[in-house]
Amino acid sequence: MRRRTVMFESWRGLYSDSPRVLSERLATTDLPLRRLWVTTGENEFPSDVATVQRHSAAYFRSLLTTDVLVANDIVSQHLVKGPRVHYVQLWHGTPLKLIGHDERAHSYTGAQAHLKRMVRDVAKWDYLVSPSPACSEIFRSAFGFEGEIWETGYPRNDVLRAPDAAARRAEVREKLGLEPGALAVLHAPTWRDDDKSEEGRFQQSVLIDPDLLAEALPEGSRLLLRLHRNVTERPAGTRDDFVLDVSGHPDIAELYLAADVLVSDYSSAVYDFAVTGKPILLFAPDLDRYRDSVRGLYFDYEDWAPGPVSTSQVDLATALADLDAVEQAWGERYGAFVQKFCPHEDGLAGQRVVERLRSVLTR
């Protein structure tokens, strides 16, 4: 078998997410592969991979000539597919909010252009990775994809069920400056299509009140704030003694390990965090507006939720102050949620994708 090239693009130039896990898994196989990573020149990559500058002449040449293209999002300038390319789309989560063709209004800035790029890219996909039958059904309608779906689970979640998960949790918490035994609340909200600053940049107006939460939680607790990458406006006036902005942390899976509880809203982070088995709380004071006017949801929110839904700061703080009661009350619902949306997240998803890819390359 001749040496093949596998080209990886993650978040337009990062070494991260499911493509990273797949790359590292492939490095341990006997397949004669050259691993080529797309970079913007601003991030570090391991010494055993090659890199190519995004949107350079070499980048477009590689898109045409690579044997396998692996991505976790649409490749925005993927104009022509090479004759021998196998395109594996890993995507980046199970949706709750409507995406792609299912969106009702495509009203945010650049939405129509994004949809055109998506249609163009989906037409080139050969294989699409999915974590569950429920997600596969959504993907069919959202992307209009009629090709082969690999229901393997998401490689990026393997770390959450790895044998060294506890050791890695301790290591990450130490790096973040979290005291041993201190409660770490991860707040990871999604972005709102219509929430923008006067300059037109996305901002996050729906946030937890740090003062109220600090009063309700045990001394030494920390709030880890993880804003969506689309949100470039940072909130002002946060409490540095309580709030730790981890929006720039390179790997959100490490934050899932470090945290003791997740507070989210309409984000796919809810599905990933559920793999850890730790409690999940939903803070959705703008539920009616978001569901009915902004984006729309695939599921009835209250029936879908794996934890209590709070629409007020006080209710959220009260729930966070008694997580034992949350786990007791929501254990059955949480288990059903995991069974439906995370049935393959056992720490071996990356290996299953490798085996599928092996069969493609050895045909």
N, C-alpha and C positions, 0 to 999 in steps of 0.2 A: 504494500500500500504506500503510495507516494505521500510525502509530507503535505498536509493540508494547512490552510490558514483559517483561523477563526477570529473574526473581527468583532470587538465588543464596544458598544456605546451605552453608557449609563448616565442619565441625567446630563446629557450634552457635555460630557468631558470629565466626569468623576470616576474614581475607582471605588465602586460601591454597589449595594443592593444585590439583587439576584444574579446579575451578570458577574459580579466579583466572586460570589460563591461558586458559580459554575466554572469560572476560569480556574479557581484554585482546586476544584475537584478534578478538572481535566489535567492539571499538572501532575496528578498522582497516577494517571492511567498510562497504559503502554501505547496509546495512540500517538503516532508521529505528527504532532501539531505545532504550529507556530501561533502563539496568542498575540494578537495585535489589538491594542487599546486606543480608543479615541481620547484625545486630551485637548485642553485649551492652553496647556503650558503652565497652568497655575497650580497644579496638584501633583502629588507624588505618586509614583507607581513602582511596584517591585522590580528588582533588577532582572527577573527571569521573563519579563514580557517586553515586547516591542511597542512603541507608541507612534501615533500619527496625529498631526495637528488637524483639529476639526476645521472643515471647510477649506483646507488647502488643496492644491492640485493632487497631491499624493492621497489625500482622503477620498476624493471622488474616484480616483483610479482604483483605490482599494475596495470601494463599494461595488465596483464593476467586476473585480477579479477575485475577490475572496471566495473561499469555499462555503463558509458559514458566516452569517451575520447574526449577532445576538444583541438584542436591545431590550430596554425596559420601558420604552416610551416610543412615540412615533419618531422616526428619523426625518427631520423636517425638510431637508434638502435632498431626499432620496428620489431623484428624478427618473433614473433608469436602472433596472435590475439586470445584473450580469447573467449570462446564460447558464452558469454552473452554480449560482448562489442558492444556498438553502437558508432561508430567513426564519429564525426562531425568535418569536416575540414573547418575552417573559412577563410583560406588563408590570404594574406596580401596585397591585392591591385589588381587593374585592370592593366594588362600589356599593354605596348606599344611595348617594345622590345620583341623579340621572346624568349620563355621560353620552358623548357621541351623538348618534342619530336619535337617541331617546330624549335628548334635551328639548325642552319645550320652546325656548325662546332664543338661544344663542345671542344674547343681548349684550354681553360684556365686550369690551374693546378687543378687537382682533378675533372674535369668535368665529366669524364666517371664514376668515382666512385659515384659522386653525382647523376647521371642519374640512376644508378642501385639502389641506395637507394630510389629514387623517385618512381621508378616502383614498388619496394617492398612495399612501404608505400601506394601508391595509391590503390593497390589491396585490402587494408584493409578498405578504406573509405566507409562509408555507405551513408553519406550526405555531400554535398559540398555547402557552402554558396556563393552566387554570388550577385553583386550589380545591374546587368542588363542583358537583353537578349544578348547584344553584348559581354559581358564578358563571359556568359555561353557558347557561341559558341567557344570562344577562349579556355576555359578550357577543353572542350571536346577534342579538337585536341592536346592541349599542354600536357595534362595528360593522355589521352586515357581513361578518366573516363566515364563509361556508367551508373553510378548509379543515384540516385535522387539528383537534384540540387534545393536548396532553394533560390529563387530570392527574398531576403528580404532587400537588402542593407547591408552595413557593420556596425555592432554595434559600431566599433571604431569611426565612424563619427557622432554618435548621439550627442556628446558634441558640435559639430559645429552648431547644430540647436536647442540646448536646451534652455529653457526659461532663464537660468542664463548665457548664452554665453557672454553677454556684461560685466557682473560683473566678470566672470572668466578671460576675456581678460584683464581687468584692473588689476586684481590681478597678473596675469602672467607677464605683462609688468613691474609692480612694482618690482617683484622679479628679473627680468632680468636687472633692472636698466635703463629702457627706460623712458625718460621724457614724460609727458603727451603731446600729440599732435605731438611728434616727428615721422617722417616717419621711419618705420621699414621694411626693404627689406629682405625677407627670401630667401637665396640662397640654394636650395636643389638639387644638381646634383646627378645623379646615378653614379655607378662605371663603369669603363671600363675594360673589360676582359683582355686587353693587356697592361694596364698601371701599371707597377710595378717598384719598386725601384731595385737597384743593389742587395739588399738582398732578393728579390723575394716577397716583401710585396706590396699589392695594394696601389697606391697613386692616388692623384687627380691632374692631370696636367692642366685640363681645368677649370680655375677659373676666377672670375671677377677681374679686375684690381681695387683694392681698392682706389688707388690715383685718378684715373680718375673718378670713381664714386663719391667719396667724393666731388670732385670739382663741379660735375654736380648737386648734390642734395642739398636741403636746409640745412642750418646749424643745427646741432643736430641730423641729420639722422644717422641711424645705419644699418650696414649690418650684418644680422644674418646668420652665415655659418653653415649649417647642412650637414656634410659629411655622405655618406653611411656607414653603420656599417662594410662593408667589407674593407673600406679604413682605414688602421691603421697608415699610414705615414702622419703626420701632415705637412701642408705647412709652410714654413719658411718666415719670414719677413712680416707678416701681421700687419696692423695698429691697435694697441690696442685701439686707441681713436675713431676708426670707426668700426672695425670688432669685432664682438662678436662671438666666437666659441661656438655654442650650440649643437655640435655633441653628447655630452654626456647627453643632456637633456632627461629624461626618457620618455617623452610623446610628440611625434611630433605634435599631435593634439593641444596641448597647444600653440605650436609655430605657428600653422595655425591661431589660435585665436589672438595671439599677433601681428602678422605681418599685414602689410597693402597691401602688394603685394608679389607675389611669382615669383622668377626666377628659372626655372628648365630647363631640357633638354629632357631626355628620361625616366624620373622617373614616377612611379605610383603616386608620390606625386601630380602631376598635377590633376589627377582625384579627389583626396580627397580635395584638396584646392578649387576646383571648387564648392564644396558644400557651401563654405562661400560666394560666389558671388563676391569676391574681385579680382582685376585684376591679370592676369597671363601673364608673358613674357617668351619666350623661347630663351635661349642662346645656340646655337648649331654650333660653328665654325668648329667642326669636323663631321658635319652631313654626308657628302658623305662617309667618311671613316667608320664611325660607322654603317651606314645603309648598305653599300655595302660589307664591309670587316670584321667587328668586330662581330656584333650580328644580324642585320636585324630587321625590324619593321613590325608590323601587319597592319599599316595604312600608306598611303601616308602622310608624315610628314606635309607638308604645308597645305593640305586639312584638316588634323586632328586638327591642332593647334587651341586652343581657344584664342590665343593672338598673337601678332607680333613675328616673328622669326628673331632674330639677329644673324649674323655670325661674327660681329666685335664688339669690346669693345665700340667704339664710337657710333655705332647705338644703342646698348643696353642702354648706358648712356643717349642718347637723348630721347629714349622712356620712360625711368624711370623718366626723368625730367618733363614729361608732361603726367601724368597718366589719367587726364581728357580726353585728346584727344584719348588715348588708349581705354578707356571705351566707348566713343562715336563711335569710328570706329569699335570696335569688339563686341559690345553688342549683336547683332543678332547671330553672330557665337558662342559666349559664351553660349547664351541661348540654341542653338541647341546642343551644346556639352553636357550641363547638362542634357538635355532631353534624349539624347542617352545613356550616360554613368552613370548618377546619378539619375535615375527616382524614386528610392525608398529611397533616402537619406533625410528623413523628421524628423529625430530625434527619430524614433520609431523602427529602425531596430532591436535593441536588444530585444525589446518586442516581435517582430514577431518571432525571433529565439527561444525565450523562449516558445512561444505557440506551435511551431513545436516540440520542445523537449518535452513539456508536453504530446503531443499526442503520441510520441514515448514511453515515460515511462509509460503511463497509458493504453497501448494496452493490 
